[in-house]
Amino acid sequence: MTSQTIHRWYTRPVLFVSDVHRALGFYVDQLGFERQWHEADGAGGVCQVCRGECEIILCEEPSRTGRGRLFIELTADGHADFRREVAERAIPSTKTWWGNDVLQITDPDGNELLFPFSQ
């Protein structure tokens, strides 16, 4: 019998943005993420934000913006709390369909964040 080593696979999606500072303002000030790190002590074009276990790398590369889509699953209570935050902060959102009902939030560069409603 062969022993197999199980390795942890850890992912962080990269969303391309036209202005990393504007994107940080949206993700931190509007969506409640925290900035974890920012290249070149805040002067660079790459940074990472997180909220809970959701980590996203924002990369300033204007020629590639607006093509990302993240599917972010929350618990039923977490989704209800998040919808309340969205309403309180007047964050534009749309209820749409992507395999099931989702709340869609589009960042300033056109990247889509999809939050599925609990089944």
C-alpha positions as CSV (number, residue, x, y, z in Angstrom):
1,M,0.0,0.0,0.0
2,T,1.4,3.4,-1.0
3,S,1.1,6.4,1.3
4,Q,0.0,9.5,-0.5
5,T,0.9,12.9,0.8
6,I,-2.0,15.4,0.8
7,H,-0.9,18.9,0.0
8,R,-3.0,22.0,0.8
9,W,-4.0,24.0,-2.3
10,Y,-4.4,27.6,-1.4
11,T,-5.8,30.1,-4.0
12,R,-6.1,33.8,-4.3
13,P,-7.8,35.2,-7.3
14,V,-6.3,38.2,-9.1
15,L,-8.6,40.9,-10.3
16,F,-7.1,43.4,-12.8
17,V,-7.9,47.0,-12.1
18,S,-7.1,50.3,-13.8
19,D,-6.2,52.2,-10.6
20,V,-5.3,50.1,-7.5
21,H,-5.9,53.0,-5.1
22,R,-9.5,53.5,-6.5
23,A,-10.0,49.7,-6.3
24,L,-8.8,49.7,-2.7
25,G,-11.3,52.4,-1.8
26,F,-14.1,50.3,-3.2
27,Y,-13.1,47.0,-1.7
28,V,-12.1,48.5,1.7
29,D,-14.5,51.4,2.2
30,Q,-17.5,50.0,0.4
31,L,-17.3,46.2,0.8
32,G,-15.6,46.0,4.2
33,F,-12.4,44.2,3.1
34,E,-9.1,44.9,4.9
35,R,-5.9,45.7,3.1
36,Q,-3.4,42.9,4.0
37,W,-0.4,44.1,2.0
38,H,0.5,46.6,-0.7
39,E,3.6,46.4,-2.9
40,A,6.3,49.1,-2.4
41,D,4.8,50.3,0.9
42,G,1.6,51.4,-0.7
43,A,3.1,52.9,-3.8
44,G,3.0,49.8,-6.0
45,G,0.4,48.5,-8.4
46,V,-0.4,45.2,-6.6
47,C,-2.1,44.7,-3.2
48,Q,-4.2,42.1,-1.4
49,V,-7.5,42.6,0.4
50,C,-9.3,40.1,2.6
51,R,-12.6,39.7,4.4
52,G,-13.0,36.5,6.4
53,E,-11.4,33.7,4.4
54,C,-11.8,35.6,1.1
55,E,-8.6,37.0,-0.2
56,I,-8.3,38.9,-3.4
57,I,-5.2,40.3,-5.1
58,L,-5.8,43.5,-7.0
59,C,-3.3,44.2,-9.8
60,E,-3.1,47.5,-11.7
61,E,-3.1,46.5,-15.3
62,P,-5.6,48.6,-17.3
63,S,-5.5,46.5,-20.5
64,R,-6.9,43.5,-18.6
65,T,-9.6,45.1,-16.4
66,G,-13.2,44.1,-16.2
67,R,-12.9,40.4,-17.1
68,G,-13.0,38.9,-13.7
69,R,-15.8,37.0,-12.0
70,L,-15.7,35.7,-8.4
71,F,-18.3,33.4,-6.9
72,I,-18.3,34.1,-3.2
73,E,-20.4,31.8,-1.0
74,L,-21.6,32.9,2.4
75,T,-23.7,31.1,5.0
76,A,-27.4,32.0,4.9
77,D,-27.0,34.4,7.9
78,G,-23.8,35.8,6.4
79,H,-25.6,36.5,3.1
80,A,-28.5,38.2,5.0
81,D,-26.0,40.4,6.9
82,F,-24.1,41.3,3.8
83,R,-27.3,42.3,1.9
84,R,-28.1,44.6,4.8
85,E,-24.6,46.1,4.5
86,V,-25.1,46.6,0.8
87,A,-28.4,48.4,1.4
88,E,-27.0,50.5,4.2
89,R,-24.0,51.6,2.2
90,A,-26.1,52.1,-1.0
91,I,-23.7,49.8,-3.0
92,P,-25.2,49.2,-6.4
93,S,-26.2,45.5,-6.8
94,T,-28.4,43.4,-8.9
95,K,-30.2,40.1,-8.2
96,T,-29.5,37.9,-11.2
97,W,-29.0,34.3,-12.3
98,W,-25.7,32.4,-12.7
99,G,-26.7,28.8,-12.2
100,N,-28.9,30.0,-9.3
101,D,-30.0,33.3,-7.8
102,V,-27.1,35.5,-7.0
103,L,-26.5,39.0,-5.7
104,Q,-24.1,40.7,-8.2
105,I,-21.9,43.5,-7.3
106,T,-19.7,45.0,-10.0
107,D,-16.5,46.8,-9.0
108,P,-15.5,50.1,-10.6
109,D,-13.5,48.2,-13.3
110,G,-16.3,45.8,-14.3
111,N,-15.1,42.8,-12.3
112,E,-18.2,40.8,-11.1
113,L,-18.6,39.5,-7.5
114,L,-21.4,37.0,-7.3
115,F,-22.9,36.0,-4.0
116,P,-25.3,33.1,-4.3
117,F,-28.5,33.0,-2.2
118,S,-28.7,30.0,0.0
119,Q,-30.6,27.0,-1.4
